[in-house]
Amino acid sequence: MNNDPQLIWRNWLLKLKNENRDLKNKLDVLRDETALLNRDLKRQRKIFWHNPLPAILVSQENIKFVNQAAIKLLGYSLDDLLGKNIFNLIHQDSIDHIRRIYQKRISGKLVSFKHEVYLKKKSGNKCLCEMLVKDLRYQGRLAFLVNIILLEERKLKERRYAHAVKMESVNKMASCIRNQENYLLKSLRLHINTLKGLEQYRNPDLGRVIMALEDDVNKASRFVKHLAVLSGSINGSNSLLDISKVVQEALLITKTKWTREQSNQELNIRINTFIRSNAKVKGQAGDLMEAIGHVLFNAMEAIAEGGEIYVTTETHAGFVHIYIQDNGSGMDNETRDRIFDPFFTTKSGKLDGLGLSLAHSILKSHGGSIEVLSQEGQGSAFTIKLPIEDGSPKRVNPTKTSLKGSHILLFSQDGILKDLLFQVLLNKNAYVLAVDNIRDCMKLLNKKDFDLVVAKLSQSYKKTFNIIGKIKSFKESMPIVLVDAQDQNNDFGADIIIYRPLEMNNFLGTISQILAKNRVNVLPD
């Protein structure tokens, strides 16, 4: 055995050099692999960022990554979303359901990867989505990749298709029933005429029998006409109609009918009207009055115990818009989706469930449409649109009602009216954000520049005055428009007050004037 110290040191140094070389080679390989992984990670993040399907990476309930499609869908900025608790994006209608699913998923239980959920946008509006959830690891912890598919458009198409299929079946059924009913009615009328000929025998009960028969025949005739409307097999001569007269006549007929049917009850219904449109539409006056009457009667039923109805007309974009709003109990999602289905009714007994479906069919046959916004406990708002006949006089607004380029903060605790105002402002190309509490209102005013605050407040005079005062103390120059106010004896501290009933043309004209006065650069359409 060689114990030469120099040889031992030489061998040890040689071994150390070889190990060092091997480590250096491994380090070079690891560096190359790391660079490759970083490039791959960068490429994957780029793919994730540009993915057209909205996606969010969630770990420990917090958002770690989000792509631009999700940012666009939800209306937040990237900084707003990173680190945000995912449950802050879930609307209250879905949050309990999603929390239960989340708890099951993190506990390792078998859960579906696909869920329908209402997400909450920054504007405060909710949107129906489908969430596709995939488990993965992020920084050694359980994480979830959530892909989002917007379902509202798909659901709307599905509902329209289902309604069309349903209507096709109803049309066939209505046509068959109509033919049978016409035959029976013809036979009944012959028998009535025979009985009238026998009236000379002066039987005291005969006159009452004939009157009862005639009344039943008239009811059956109206029902047959309704079926004919549903089946699209009725054609009549159209004339040029003044929409204001049609609406006023429908109001008169409906109020008379309601008073007659509720003769034994105390009436606590107040109808507010603001009818200024003198546009002409082409159609059948009786049918249009019946359609509008069905919507009005539905609103009266919603507030049978007492409440208010607002009937407003306006014209723009070649259409007459008739708004019928009530502050009743509203509808749940299922009822709202089926409200125009034939024979559907939430009332028991005397009603046949044809009213709103007839209104839908009549308006459709006139080239128009009807839509509804409703929330439980917040009332309902129906919007009827009818095309203006060429050459009919149109109301000329004194101010421009395109709001393109303007930034408006909508502060409202009234769900239905907030949705309606939000949609009207959005249709005029304004940039709109909506809040329902003073804390979020002040937060947005601090972060963003707005040209105007539109407020619809349901509190007492003192609370409303304090809220407006708080906004003014923060931004004294900020114009505030208070809408749908009831008390005309107080100014509430707002710059402009628009009292009830709220008329959309007047509302938009007022906003345009304020923006012009403050020299906001409203862009042309």
C-alpha positions as CSV (number, residue, x, y, z in Angstrom):
1,M,0.0,0.0,0.0
2,N,1.4,3.3,-1.1
3,N,1.2,5.9,1.8
4,D,3.0,8.6,-0.1
5,P,1.2,11.8,1.1
6,Q,1.8,13.6,-2.2
7,L,0.3,10.8,-4.2
8,I,-2.7,10.7,-1.9
9,W,-3.2,14.5,-2.3
10,R,-2.8,14.2,-6.1
11,N,-5.4,11.4,-6.3
12,W,-7.8,13.4,-4.1
13,L,-7.4,16.6,-6.2
14,L,-7.9,14.6,-9.4
15,K,-11.1,13.0,-7.9
16,L,-12.3,16.4,-6.8
17,K,-11.7,17.9,-10.3
18,N,-13.6,15.0,-11.9
19,E,-16.6,15.5,-9.5
20,N,-16.4,19.3,-10.1
21,R,-16.5,18.7,-13.8
22,D,-19.5,16.4,-13.5
23,L,-21.3,18.9,-11.3
24,K,-20.6,21.6,-13.8
25,N,-22.0,19.5,-16.6
26,K,-25.1,18.7,-14.5
27,L,-25.5,22.4,-13.7
28,D,-25.2,23.3,-17.4
29,V,-27.9,20.7,-18.1
30,L,-30.1,22.0,-15.3
31,R,-29.7,25.6,-16.6
32,D,-30.7,24.5,-20.1
33,E,-33.7,22.6,-18.7
34,T,-34.6,25.6,-16.5
35,A,-34.3,28.0,-19.5
36,L,-36.4,25.6,-21.5
37,L,-39.0,25.3,-18.7
38,N,-39.1,29.1,-18.4
39,R,-39.6,29.5,-22.1
40,D,-42.3,26.8,-22.0
41,L,-43.9,28.5,-19.0
42,K,-43.8,31.9,-20.7
43,R,-45.3,30.4,-23.8
44,Q,-48.0,28.7,-21.7
45,R,-48.8,31.9,-19.9
46,K,-49.0,33.7,-23.2
47,I,-51.4,31.0,-24.5
48,F,-53.4,31.3,-21.2
49,W,-53.5,35.1,-21.5
50,H,-54.7,35.1,-25.1
51,N,-57.1,32.1,-24.7
52,P,-60.5,33.3,-26.1
53,L,-62.2,31.3,-23.3
54,P,-62.3,33.2,-20.0
55,A,-60.1,31.4,-17.5
56,I,-59.1,31.9,-13.8
57,L,-56.5,30.0,-11.7
58,V,-57.6,29.7,-8.1
59,S,-55.6,28.6,-5.1
60,Q,-56.8,28.7,-1.4
61,E,-59.9,30.7,-2.6
62,N,-57.7,33.5,-4.1
63,I,-57.2,34.3,-7.8
64,K,-53.6,33.7,-8.8
65,F,-53.8,34.2,-12.6
66,V,-56.6,35.5,-14.9
67,N,-56.6,36.0,-18.7
68,Q,-57.8,38.9,-20.7
69,A,-61.0,37.2,-21.8
70,A,-62.1,36.9,-18.1
71,I,-61.1,40.5,-17.5
72,K,-63.3,41.6,-20.4
73,L,-66.2,39.5,-19.4
74,L,-66.2,40.6,-15.7
75,G,-65.3,44.3,-16.3
76,Y,-62.5,44.4,-13.8
77,S,-58.8,45.4,-14.3
78,L,-56.0,42.8,-13.9
79,D,-55.0,44.5,-10.6
80,D,-58.5,44.3,-9.3
81,L,-58.7,40.5,-9.8
82,L,-55.2,39.3,-8.8
83,G,-55.4,38.2,-5.1
84,K,-59.2,38.7,-5.0
85,N,-61.3,36.1,-3.3
86,I,-63.0,34.0,-5.9
87,F,-66.3,34.1,-3.9
88,N,-66.4,37.9,-4.4
89,L,-67.1,37.2,-8.1
90,I,-70.0,34.8,-7.3
91,H,-73.5,36.4,-7.3
92,Q,-75.6,35.9,-4.2
93,D,-78.0,33.7,-6.2
94,S,-75.3,31.0,-6.6
95,I,-72.9,31.5,-3.8
96,D,-74.3,29.0,-1.3
97,H,-74.4,26.3,-4.0
98,I,-70.8,27.0,-5.2
99,R,-69.5,27.1,-1.6
100,R,-70.9,23.6,-1.0
101,I,-69.2,22.3,-4.2
102,Y,-65.9,24.0,-3.3
103,Q,-65.9,22.3,0.2
104,K,-66.6,18.9,-1.3
105,R,-63.8,19.4,-3.9
106,I,-61.1,20.4,-1.4
107,S,-62.1,17.5,0.9
108,G,-61.4,15.1,-2.0
109,K,-65.0,14.1,-2.7
110,L,-66.1,13.2,-6.2
111,V,-67.7,16.3,-7.7
112,S,-68.8,17.2,-11.3
113,F,-66.3,19.3,-13.2
114,K,-69.2,21.4,-14.8
115,H,-71.4,23.8,-12.9
116,E,-73.9,26.6,-13.9
117,V,-73.3,29.7,-11.9
118,Y,-74.3,33.4,-11.8
119,L,-71.1,35.6,-11.8
120,K,-71.1,39.2,-10.6
121,K,-69.7,41.8,-12.9
122,K,-68.0,44.9,-11.7
123,S,-71.1,46.9,-12.9
124,G,-73.2,44.9,-10.3
125,N,-75.0,43.0,-13.0
126,K,-75.1,39.2,-13.0
127,C,-74.4,36.9,-15.9
128,L,-75.2,33.2,-16.2
129,C,-72.1,31.1,-16.9
130,E,-70.9,27.5,-17.1
131,M,-67.7,26.9,-15.0
132,L,-65.5,24.0,-16.1
133,V,-63.1,23.2,-13.2
134,K,-59.9,21.2,-13.4
135,D,-57.8,20.2,-10.4
136,L,-54.0,20.9,-10.5
137,R,-51.0,21.8,-8.3
138,Y,-49.8,25.3,-7.9
139,Q,-46.7,26.0,-5.7
140,G,-47.2,22.6,-4.1
141,R,-50.8,23.3,-3.2
142,L,-54.1,22.1,-4.6
143,A,-55.4,24.6,-7.1
144,F,-58.2,24.9,-9.7
145,L,-58.2,26.0,-13.3
146,V,-61.7,27.5,-13.9
147,N,-62.8,28.0,-17.5
148,I,-65.9,30.1,-18.0
149,I,-68.5,29.8,-20.8
150,L,-71.1,32.6,-21.1
151,L,-74.5,30.9,-21.2
152,E,-76.9,33.8,-21.4
153,E,-76.8,34.0,-25.3
154,R,-77.0,30.2,-25.6
155,K,-79.8,30.0,-23.0
156,L,-81.7,32.7,-24.8
157,K,-81.4,30.9,-28.1
158,E,-82.5,27.6,-26.4
159,R,-85.5,29.4,-24.8
160,R,-86.4,31.0,-28.2
161,Y,-86.1,27.6,-29.9
162,A,-88.1,25.8,-27.2
163,H,-90.7,28.6,-27.4
164,A,-90.9,28.3,-31.2
165,V,-91.4,24.5,-31.0
166,K,-94.0,24.9,-28.3
167,M,-95.8,27.5,-30.3
168,E,-95.8,25.3,-33.4
169,S,-97.6,22.6,-31.3
170,V,-100.0,25.1,-29.8
171,N,-100.7,26.5,-33.3
172,K,-101.7,23.0,-34.6
173,M,-103.8,22.4,-31.5
174,A,-105.4,25.8,-31.7
175,S,-106.3,25.4,-35.3
176,C,-108.0,22.0,-34.6
177,I,-109.9,23.4,-31.6
178,R,-110.9,26.5,-33.6
179,N,-112.4,24.4,-36.4
180,Q,-114.4,22.3,-33.9
181,E,-115.5,25.4,-31.9
182,N,-116.7,27.2,-35.0
183,Y,-118.8,24.2,-35.9
184,L,-120.3,24.1,-32.4
185,L,-120.9,27.8,-32.3
186,K,-122.7,27.8,-35.6
187,S,-125.0,25.0,-34.3
188,L,-125.6,26.9,-31.0
189,R,-126.5,30.1,-32.8
190,L,-129.1,28.1,-34.9
191,H,-130.6,26.8,-31.7
192,I,-130.7,30.2,-30.1
193,N,-132.6,31.6,-33.2
194,T,-135.0,28.7,-32.9
195,L,-135.6,29.5,-29.2
196,K,-136.2,33.2,-30.0
197,G,-138.9,32.1,-32.5
198,L,-140.5,30.1,-29.7
199,E,-140.4,33.1,-27.3
200,Q,-144.0,33.9,-28.4
201,Y,-145.2,31.2,-25.9
202,R,-144.1,33.7,-23.2
203,N,-142.4,31.2,-20.9
204,P,-140.9,33.3,-18.1
205,D,-137.7,31.3,-18.0
206,L,-137.1,31.3,-21.7
207,G,-135.7,34.8,-22.0
208,R,-133.2,34.2,-19.2
209,V,-132.1,30.9,-20.9
210,I,-131.6,32.7,-24.2
211,M,-129.5,35.5,-22.6
212,A,-127.4,32.9,-20.8
213,L,-126.8,31.0,-24.0
214,E,-125.9,34.2,-25.9
215,D,-123.4,35.2,-23.2
216,D,-121.8,31.7,-23.3
217,V,-121.6,31.9,-27.1
218,N,-120.0,35.3,-27.0
219,K,-117.4,34.0,-24.5
220,A,-116.7,31.0,-26.7
221,S,-116.4,33.3,-29.7
222,R,-113.7,35.4,-27.9
223,F,-111.9,32.2,-27.0
224,V,-111.9,31.1,-30.6
225,K,-110.6,34.4,-31.7
226,H,-107.8,34.1,-29.2
227,L,-106.9,30.7,-30.6
228,A,-107.0,32.1,-34.1
229,V,-104.5,34.8,-33.0
230,L,-102.2,32.2,-31.4
231,S,-102.3,30.0,-34.6
232,G,-101.6,33.1,-36.8
233,S,-104.6,32.4,-38.9
234,I,-106.4,35.7,-38.4
235,N,-106.0,38.5,-40.9
236,G,-107.6,41.8,-40.8
237,S,-107.3,45.2,-42.4
238,N,-104.5,47.4,-41.0
239,S,-104.9,51.1,-40.5
240,L,-102.6,54.0,-39.4
241,L,-103.0,54.4,-35.6
242,D,-102.0,57.1,-33.2
243,I,-100.1,55.1,-30.5
244,S,-101.0,57.6,-27.8
245,K,-104.8,57.0,-28.4
246,V,-104.3,53.3,-28.5
247,V,-102.5,53.3,-25.1
248,Q,-105.0,55.6,-23.5
249,E,-108.0,53.6,-24.8
250,A,-106.3,50.4,-23.5
251,L,-105.8,52.0,-20.1
252,L,-109.5,53.0,-19.9
253,I,-110.8,49.6,-20.9
254,T,-108.4,47.8,-18.6
255,K,-109.2,50.0,-15.6
256,T,-113.0,49.5,-16.3
257,K,-112.5,45.7,-16.5
258,W,-110.4,45.6,-13.3
259,T,-112.9,47.8,-11.4
260,R,-115.8,45.5,-12.5
261,E,-114.0,42.3,-11.5
262,Q,-112.8,43.7,-8.2
263,S,-116.1,45.4,-7.3
264,N,-116.1,43.9,-3.8
265,Q,-112.6,44.9,-2.9
266,E,-111.0,48.2,-1.9
267,L,-108.8,49.5,-4.8
268,N,-105.4,50.7,-3.8
269,I,-103.8,50.9,-7.3
270,R,-102.4,54.1,-8.7
271,I,-101.6,54.4,-12.4
272,N,-99.1,57.1,-13.4
273,T,-98.9,57.9,-17.1
274,F,-96.5,59.9,-19.2
275,I,-97.6,59.6,-22.8
276,R,-96.1,62.1,-25.2
277,S,-95.3,60.1,-28.3
278,N,-97.6,61.0,-31.3
279,A,-96.0,58.5,-33.6
280,K,-98.2,56.4,-35.9
281,V,-98.1,52.6,-36.2
282,K,-99.8,50.4,-38.7
283,G,-102.1,47.7,-37.3
284,Q,-105.5,46.7,-35.9
285,A,-106.5,49.0,-33.1
286,G,-108.6,46.4,-31.3
287,D,-105.8,43.8,-31.3
288,L,-103.2,46.3,-30.1
289,M,-105.4,47.6,-27.3
290,E,-106.0,44.0,-26.3
291,A,-102.3,43.2,-26.2
292,I,-101.4,46.3,-24.2
293,G,-104.5,45.6,-22.0
294,H,-103.2,42.1,-21.1
295,V,-99.9,43.5,-20.0
296,L,-101.6,46.2,-17.9
297,F,-104.0,43.7,-16.3
298,N,-101.0,41.5,-15.4
299,A,-99.4,44.5,-13.7
300,M,-102.6,45.2,-11.8
301,E,-102.8,41.6,-10.6
302,A,-99.2,41.9,-9.4
303,I,-100.1,44.8,-7.1
304,A,-103.7,43.7,-6.3
305,E,-103.1,44.5,-2.6
306,G,-101.9,48.0,-3.5
307,G,-99.1,49.7,-5.4
308,E,-98.2,51.8,-8.4
309,I,-98.0,51.3,-12.2
310,Y,-96.0,53.5,-14.5
311,V,-97.0,53.7,-18.2
312,T,-94.5,55.6,-20.3
313,T,-94.1,56.0,-24.1
314,E,-91.2,57.3,-26.1
315,T,-89.9,57.0,-29.7
316,H,-86.4,56.4,-30.9
317,A,-84.5,54.3,-33.5
318,G,-87.6,53.9,-35.6
319,F,-89.7,52.3,-32.8
320,V,-92.3,53.3,-30.3
321,H,-91.3,52.0,-26.8
322,I,-94.1,51.5,-24.3
323,Y,-92.8,50.9,-20.8
324,I,-95.2,49.3,-18.2
325,Q,-93.6,49.1,-14.8
326,D,-95.1,47.9,-11.5
327,N,-93.7,47.8,-8.0
328,G,-95.3,44.4,-7.1
329,S,-93.8,41.1,-6.0
330,G,-91.9,40.4,-9.2
331,M,-91.2,37.0,-10.6
332,D,-88.7,34.2,-10.1
333,N,-86.4,33.0,-12.9
334,E,-88.7,30.1,-13.9
335,T,-91.8,32.2,-14.0
336,R,-90.1,34.9,-16.0
337,D,-88.8,32.4,-18.6
338,R,-92.3,30.9,-19.1
339,I,-94.4,34.1,-18.8
340,F,-95.2,34.2,-22.5
341,D,-96.0,30.5,-22.9
342,P,-99.7,29.7,-23.8
343,F,-101.9,28.5,-21.0
344,F,-99.2,29.2,-18.4
345,T,-100.4,30.9,-15.3
346,T,-99.4,31.2,-11.6
347,K,-103.0,32.0,-10.7
348,S,-105.6,29.3,-10.0
349,G,-109.2,29.2,-10.9
350,K,-110.7,31.6,-13.5
351,L,-107.7,32.5,-15.6
352,D,-106.9,30.6,-18.7
353,G,-103.2,31.6,-19.0
354,L,-103.6,33.1,-22.4
355,G,-103.2,36.9,-21.7
356,L,-99.5,37.5,-22.1
357,S,-99.0,34.8,-24.8
358,L,-101.8,36.6,-26.8
359,A,-100.0,39.9,-26.2
360,H,-96.8,38.3,-27.5
361,S,-98.5,36.9,-30.6
362,I,-100.4,40.1,-31.4
363,L,-97.3,42.3,-31.1
364,K,-95.2,39.8,-33.2
365,S,-97.9,39.9,-35.9
366,H,-97.5,43.7,-36.0
367,G,-93.7,43.5,-36.4
368,G,-93.1,44.3,-32.7
369,S,-91.8,42.6,-29.6
370,I,-92.3,42.4,-25.9
371,E,-89.6,41.8,-23.2
372,V,-89.7,41.7,-19.4
373,L,-87.2,42.5,-16.6
374,S,-88.2,41.2,-13.2
375,Q,-86.8,40.4,-9.8
376,E,-88.5,38.8,-6.8
377,G,-89.6,41.5,-4.4
378,Q,-88.6,44.3,-6.9
379,G,-91.5,44.4,-9.3
380,S,-91.5,44.0,-13.1
381,A,-91.0,46.2,-16.2
382,F,-92.4,45.2,-19.6
383,T,-91.0,46.9,-22.7
384,I,-93.2,46.8,-25.8
385,K,-91.7,47.9,-29.1
386,L,-93.7,48.6,-32.3
387,P,-92.2,49.9,-35.6
388,I,-93.1,53.5,-36.5
389,E,-94.9,53.8,-39.9
390,D,-92.8,55.8,-42.4
391,G,-94.0,59.4,-42.7
392,S,-95.5,59.5,-39.2
393,P,-94.6,62.5,-37.1
394,K,-91.8,61.9,-34.7
395,R,-91.0,63.8,-31.6
396,V,-87.9,66.0,-32.0
397,N,-85.7,66.1,-28.9
398,P,-84.2,69.5,-28.2
399,T,-80.9,67.9,-27.1
400,K,-78.7,65.2,-28.4
401,T,-79.4,61.8,-26.7
402,S,-76.3,59.9,-27.9
403,L,-74.1,59.7,-24.8
404,K,-71.1,58.1,-26.5
405,G,-67.9,59.0,-24.7
406,S,-69.5,59.9,-21.4
407,H,-68.8,58.1,-18.1
408,I,-71.8,57.7,-15.8
409,L,-72.0,56.2,-12.3
410,L,-75.5,54.7,-11.6
411,F,-76.3,54.5,-7.9
412,S,-79.6,52.6,-7.3
413,Q,-81.0,50.2,-4.8
414,D,-84.1,49.5,-7.0
415,G,-83.3,46.3,-8.9
416,I,-85.7,46.6,-11.7
417,L,-85.4,50.3,-12.3
418,K,-81.6,50.0,-12.0
419,D,-81.5,47.4,-14.7
420,L,-83.8,49.5,-16.9
421,L,-81.7,52.7,-16.5
422,F,-78.5,50.8,-17.0
423,Q,-79.8,49.3,-20.3
424,V,-81.1,52.6,-21.5
425,L,-77.8,54.4,-20.8
426,L,-75.9,51.5,-22.3
427,N,-78.0,51.6,-25.5
428,K,-77.0,55.3,-25.8
429,N,-73.4,54.2,-25.9
430,A,-72.4,55.6,-22.5
431,Y,-69.8,53.9,-20.3
432,V,-71.8,52.9,-17.2
433,L,-70.9,51.4,-13.9
434,A,-73.7,50.5,-11.3
435,V,-73.5,50.3,-7.5
436,D,-76.1,49.8,-4.8
437,N,-74.4,51.2,-1.7
438,I,-72.6,54.3,-0.7
439,R,-69.3,52.5,0.2
440,D,-68.9,51.1,-3.4
441,C,-70.0,54.5,-4.8
442,M,-67.3,56.4,-2.9
443,K,-64.7,53.7,-3.8
444,L,-65.4,54.1,-7.5
445,L,-65.4,57.9,-7.4
446,N,-62.0,57.7,-5.8
447,K,-60.6,55.4,-8.4
448,K,-62.2,56.6,-11.6
449,D,-63.3,59.8,-13.3
450,F,-67.0,60.1,-13.9
451,D,-68.9,62.9,-15.7
452,L,-72.1,62.4,-13.9
453,V,-73.8,60.4,-11.0
454,V,-77.4,59.2,-11.6
455,A,-79.0,58.3,-8.3
456,K,-82.3,56.5,-7.6
457,L,-82.6,56.3,-3.8
458,S,-85.5,54.7,-1.9
459,Q,-84.6,56.1,1.5
460,S,-86.2,58.9,3.5
461,Y,-85.5,62.5,2.7
462,K,-82.9,62.8,5.5
463,K,-81.0,59.7,4.4
464,T,-81.1,60.7,0.7
465,F,-79.9,64.2,1.6
466,N,-77.0,62.8,3.6
467,I,-75.9,60.4,0.8
468,I,-76.0,63.2,-1.8
469,G,-74.1,65.4,0.7
470,K,-71.4,62.8,1.2
471,I,-70.8,62.6,-2.6
472,K,-70.8,66.4,-2.9
473,S,-68.3,66.8,0.0
474,F,-66.0,64.3,-1.7
475,K,-66.4,65.8,-5.3
476,E,-68.1,69.1,-5.1
477,S,-68.1,69.6,-8.8
478,M,-69.7,66.3,-9.6
479,P,-73.2,66.8,-11.1
480,I,-75.8,64.5,-9.5
481,V,-79.2,63.7,-11.1
482,L,-81.8,62.3,-8.7
483,V,-84.5,60.3,-10.6
484,D,-88.0,59.0,-9.8
485,A,-88.3,61.2,-6.7
486,Q,-91.8,61.5,-5.1
487,D,-91.5,64.5,-2.7
488,Q,-91.6,67.7,-4.8
489,N,-91.2,69.9,-1.7
490,N,-87.5,69.1,-1.1
491,D,-84.4,69.5,-3.3
492,F,-82.4,66.7,-1.6
493,G,-79.2,68.5,-2.4
494,A,-79.0,67.2,-6.0
495,D,-78.3,69.3,-9.1
496,I,-81.3,68.1,-11.0
497,I,-84.3,66.2,-9.8
498,I,-86.6,64.2,-12.2
499,Y,-89.9,63.4,-10.4
500,R,-92.3,60.6,-11.0
501,P,-93.3,59.3,-13.4
502,L,-89.9,58.7,-15.0
503,E,-90.1,59.4,-18.8
504,M,-87.0,58.1,-20.7
505,N,-86.8,60.9,-23.3
506,N,-86.9,63.6,-20.6
507,F,-84.4,61.6,-18.6
508,L,-81.9,61.3,-21.5
509,G,-82.5,64.9,-22.6
510,T,-81.6,66.1,-19.1
511,I,-78.4,64.1,-19.0
512,S,-77.4,65.4,-22.4
513,Q,-77.9,69.0,-21.3
514,I,-75.8,68.5,-18.1
515,L,-73.0,66.8,-20.1
516,A,-73.1,69.7,-22.7
517,K,-73.0,72.3,-19.9
518,N,-70.0,70.6,-18.4
519,R,-68.4,70.4,-21.8
520,V,-68.1,66.6,-21.8
521,N,-66.8,65.4,-25.2
522,V,-69.8,63.3,-26.3
523,L,-68.7,61.5,-29.4
524,P,-71.0,61.1,-32.5
525,D,-72.6,57.7,-33.2
